[in-house]
Amino acid sequence: MLRALAVLLVLLPATAATATAQAQVERALTSLEEVQAACRDAVERPAADLLVVEVAAGWRFGTVGEDGFVEIDPGRAFRALGGRVELFPSRLETIGLVAGARFDVLEAARARGARLRLGFFLGMDEPDRTACVLRSRHGVTTVRMDVAYVELVDAEGATIARDDGDRLRAFREEHERDAVPGSGPRASIEPATAGATPAPEAWQRAYAAAARGEVGRALAACHSAGIARGAEPRGRVLVRVRVDGRTGRATDSAVALSDLGDAEEARCLSAALRSVVLSPGPGEWARPIDLTVPLRLAAD
């Protein structure tokens, strides 16, 4: 895919396994308005979405290198949506597929009208740099894309070949880390620490149980109210909780960090977390302890 990045070759027929492996959050761009909306969104939330566009015909394969990599030559630029959009790799890197001995298969598919799809991000590599130049329908909007994958599909949309790059793998790993089980406004409590030291296992279990019960419902209510006031639907909050390790009761709590954009919600979350009662601390934990308790919020 990208010469500078490690790639994963897919040269498979369309199967259920292939579909499952390719399942991911994608935002297909099928109109100029959708492209321009994605560009505007990326100003506030760089690389928040995996964007996908189908490239117009006119591209060609180059020669196959010794390593089996075949470049895709778009001409001056990758064009999409009737030529109203032109896309350029952000680092002007070469885009292609690992073909090896299967180059004839790819070339025959291209000649039969196989379609080229590009998955990409806006602002992943350089979030402070302008990713798009927006123009009216009478001009050409240009996009500087951080390419995530290259895919060749047949007329029915079945994958003929695909290469995934490091950007996509990083996005998937982050998305999995950010996942919060359930639906609607909700919260998960992540492992608590005292400095760099994990809290006792019994305390971790208590927080996990609290997230599944009344405290979890209180956290969800805080998030729901926050969203109604304009808070971000997804975010992370770090709460400092002072625990009397001799009794396991929280004596104070305060928000150390929040990216929700709503101070009232953050205070609500802190108060809900303060209600969790832990068991008396073992050994050196049987004293006043300052815990950092991370919360992860979602509402999709």
Sequence and secondary structure as in RCSB ss.txt:
>XXXX:A:sequence
MLRALAVLLVLLPATAATATAQAQVERALTSLEEVQAACRDAVERPAADLLVVEVAAGWRFGTVGEDGFVEIDPG
RAFRALGGRVELFPSRLETIGLVAGARFDVLEAARARGARLRLGFFLGMDEPDRTACVLRSRHGVTTVRMDVAYV
ELVDAEGATIARDDGDRLRAFREEHERDAVPGSGPRASIEPATAGATPAPEAWQRAYAAAARGEVGRALAACHSA
GIARGAEPRGRVLVRVRVDGRTGRATDSAVALSDLGDAEEARCLSAALRSVVLSPGPGEWARPIDLTVPLRLAAD
>XXXX:A:secstr
 BTTS  EEE     HHHHHHH    EE  SHHHHHHHHHHHHHSTT S EEEEE TT EEEEE TTSEEEEE T
TSEEETTTTEEEEETT   BEEE GGGHHHHHHHHHTT EEEEEEESSSS TTS  EE   TTS EEEEEEEEEE
EEE TT  EEEEEE HHHHHHHHHHHHH  SSSSSEEEE   EETTEE  HHHHHHHHHHHHSHHHHHHHHHHHH
HHHTT  SSEEEEEEEEEETTTTEEEEEEEEEE SS HHHHHHHHHHHHT       GGGSSEEEEEEEEEEE  
